[in-house]
């Protein structure tokens, strides 16, 4: 669940839209929005400014995106 929430956040941040992220993730926009809301609740930080036409990262959201982007996957070697 947490990985899906993080992926929904990253894809939404990249695209600037829950709908575009949903298409990329093969989910509904409501599912992506719910995943991001759960992530925000779990970490206690608002990550996006939401409006009917625009989705933008908050300052905390920008820092969080940068932080998780710096985490390198563990290789299976």
Number of C-alpha atoms within 10 A of each C-alpha: 9 12 10 14 19 18 17 27 26 19 19 25 20 14 14 16 19 25 18 18 24 19 13 13 15 11 15 15 19 12 16 27 20 15 21 25 18 16 22 18 11 10 9 9 14 16 23 22 12 12 8 5 6 11 16 18 20 15 13 13 20 14 13 17 18 11 10 11 10 9 8 7 6 6 5 4 3
